[in-house]
Structures are given as C-alpha cells and as structure tokens.
Amino acid sequence: HVAPAGGVPGTTDMTIVASDLHSYAMVQQAAKGVQATEKWQKNLLVCGMKFGCQWTKDFLECYGMRRKRVTADRKGTRPSDDEIREVMARMQSIITENKIAPKFTLNTDETGLFYGQGPKNQWVPEGKTKGGIRATAAHASMKSRFTAVLTGSGEGDLLPQMNIVACTVGKPDMTRVKVIENLHKTAAFTEEDGWKYKWWTQTLPIKLPKKKSDGGNEQYVMTDFKRPYIVHDDGTIITCQKKAWMDTAGICMWVELILKPWLDANECPEWGALLTWDHCGPHMTRAVHETLKQFKIWAECLPKNMTDWLQIMDLVVNGPYKSNTRRLRCEDLREYMQQFRMLFYRAKLKGEAPPDWNPPKPALSKGLLNSRKAIAAMDENANFRDGMRKAFVQVGLVPFAGDVVESPEEVFFRRWVGSDPAAMLSARASGLLAGLLESQHDQMLSIADLIDCGTST
C-alpha cells in the first residue's frame, strides 16, 4: 500500500506503508482483480488485456518502480516524528553543552561479514540453449562468518576495527580457547607481521535471569572474564566469542582496548566524546554503562527502529565495507585463475586431461585480512571521508553551521523532518485523496486501481 507524498496520484515520490510486491505475479493478480470489477466491464480495451510480463514491466516502469535487492528486515513500529526529534535534541544538547567536536561525535555498529560468500554476479556467454549458460560461484559458504565492530567519527575518520570470530567455549574464562593462539601462528598474523598476542581480563556485573523468589528485582553477580586477543600495530583487534557475536563483555573490551586509546591518542578531553549506537541489548547493560562512565564517555541510543535513517554505519559504511571485501575475494579468485591458466595450457600441450577449476575455500585468515584491507582503503579515500562527514551533518549529529567548540550557542543542527505515513492514510480515508484519484484516473488502469483492489506497491 502506498501513499503519494504530495497527495498527487501517479507521482513516483511515495511513502511505503506496507508491501508484498515481490514478483510480477502480485501485480498481475491485482490487475485481473481490477479487470473483473464492474467499473471496467464495459471497457473493451481493459477486458481484452492479458497482463503479460511485458505489460507488467511497462506498468512498473510507468510508475517509477524498480526492482531492488532485499537487504534488511523491515523495522518494527517507528517512533513518531516528535519522539525522534526529542531523542535527537537530547544528543544535540549533550554535544553543545559539553562542546563535543565533530571528531569525537561517533557512531558504532556491529555487522556480520560472511567472508565465504561468493560473488553476486558473473558474465557468461548466452549459449545456444534457452536461458544461456548457468552462472556459478566457487565454494560459496553462508556459514563462514565473523562480526566486525565498525566506528566512524563526524570528521570522517574510521576507528580501528574489532573482529570477533567463533570459538568452542562459552564460559567467561576462555583460558582453554586456542583459536586466537592458532591464528597468531598463521602467516600474516605473527609477531613479525605486527600482531601481538594478549589477554583481556575484567570483572563485570552480569544480570542473572529473573526468578519469582527475587520479587521481580534485578539480581547481578560479579563475573571474572578472561578473553584472548591479538592486536595489530594499527590498533585492529581480533578476539573470539562462542557464536562470533557481540556481547556485554565484548563491548566493554572494545571500549577499553580501542575506543579509549583512540580518544587519548587524539587528545579528547574528559566527557568530550559522544558515542551513538542502536538499541542492541548489550549496549544498554549496567556493565557497559559503568565502563563508559569510568572512561568519561557519553553514550546515547538512536531512536528505536530508525537505524536505516539515522545510523551512519548503516547509511554509508557497512555497504561499501562489504562490497570491498567481495571485491577482494574476486581478486583472490583472479590470482588463482593465473595459476589455473598455466596448468590448463601445460596440460593441453602435453595432451593430458585439463585440471578441474577448483579454487581453494575461503579461509578465516584470508577473510580477516580482506576485512582490514577494505577498512584501510575506505579510510584513505577522501571522497568516502567527505561523504561520512556529510552524513553526520544530514542526520543531525554534527552542526551544519557554527563551531560547537568555539561558539556552541551559535551552532545549528538539521532538524528531523520525516513524514508520518499514518497521517497520509488518514487523509486518504477521509476522501481528500480519493476525489483526486477518481477524477484524474477515471478512464485508465492505474496504480490507484491496484491500491483500491488491495495490492501492495
């Protein structure tokens, strides 16, 4: 179901309220439903239409619809515009009252990287058979994953990343874990390559599951954590967690080993940094709040279910990061191709059977190296850094005018001006848009008819 943003039917500037438009069949079914209504029974042109693939393609193009890859789950209930403005205003007050420079206005997100994922596309000859030659990928795996913790600043900087790989131990004490130690023995991760093997230890308050005997009160137990990690000279850290996820201990570890050292290296004053992130459970735990308070760092959650609009990492970082890692994966395949060509032509000259195309499976070590290369390339790209700076301004986390350090009372932030789809539906139901739809589309099959018939677009 769509609502024209300006109340004018037929425009491409629309707000999606709900959608099940995932195939041509959805449009064709709705069109046949419209065709069967009394309104169109006397229209010979419409009654004779078959609604084939070409008609559906032209129909969607006519109304500015284009196919896009589904890249995220639909968010839950959105907060109102007033609620969003209230949250953003609170962050802006923290920035101005504490004179937090754009360099120390930060956004952090955890994203899963499937380093074994194959390329999305392949160019192949059309072939003589219908449909052409099938496109294939070598050793694609959707189970090969680690979590990358990415952070950007309002000045366009990317902080050192922390990568979390899977291990077999789920206890706080990971003394028996060998995955990080073994990685440290792998080529490109040794001490000669700039990596050091260390242990992180900390005692944190961990919330216990609620019991009826507790009367509903929260109970905490002080827990000793011990986790292995390797750290590169550039600040990159690789550690582990049973499911390769971020948890409370992992965030405290990140704050202590990456965030605080970076702030100190850039001479950030006490309470001079604001960390923004989403409503992920571990972000809001007592242990994390106490750790941030210990290091005198402000932290605020963005409006709930609005990360696709307001989280900088989702907007400008995660996509290029994953695209760059896929590109590096393709470059690894090209290196193997050079070896394969030599073996292929050597076998051909000798009259032997040609070798099979069998690239090596993506290794964890290669995925971690490609992750680090991707972030380094992005951080060195002036256009990318400028784009991230503009994104911070656009969402209202960095002022678009004024100097927040020198004259905080004279800065101006962009204000959230999102529109409420519910208001549009209410207006349409009251007849404000219905009259326009009826008068302007009385004698042509349009997207408005499909809306009335119950389809989603």
Buried (B, 14 or more C-beta within 10 A) or exposed (E): BBBBBEEEBBEEEBBEEEEEBEEBEBBBBBBEBBBEEEBBEEBEEBEEBEBEEEBBBEBBEEBEBEEEEEEEEEEEEBBEBEBBBEBBBEBBEBBBEBBBBBBBBBBBBBBBBBBBBBBEEEEEEEEEEEEEEEEEBBEBEEEBBBBBBBBBBBBBBBBBBBBBBBBEBEEBEBEEBBBBEEBBEBEBBBEEEBBEBBEBEBEBEBEEEEEEEEEEEEEEEEBEBBBBBBBBEEBBBBBBBBEBBBBBBBBBBBBBBBBBBBBEEBEBEEBBBBBBBBEBEBBEBBBBEEBBEEBBBBBBBBBBBBBEBBBBBBBBBBEBBBEBBBBBBEEBBEEBEEEBEEEBEEEEEEEEEEEEEEBEEBBBBBBBBBBBBBBBBBBEBEEBBEBBBBBBBBBBBBBEEBEBBEEBEEBEBBEBEBEEBEEBBEBBEEEEBBEBBEEEBEEEBBBBBBBBBEBBB
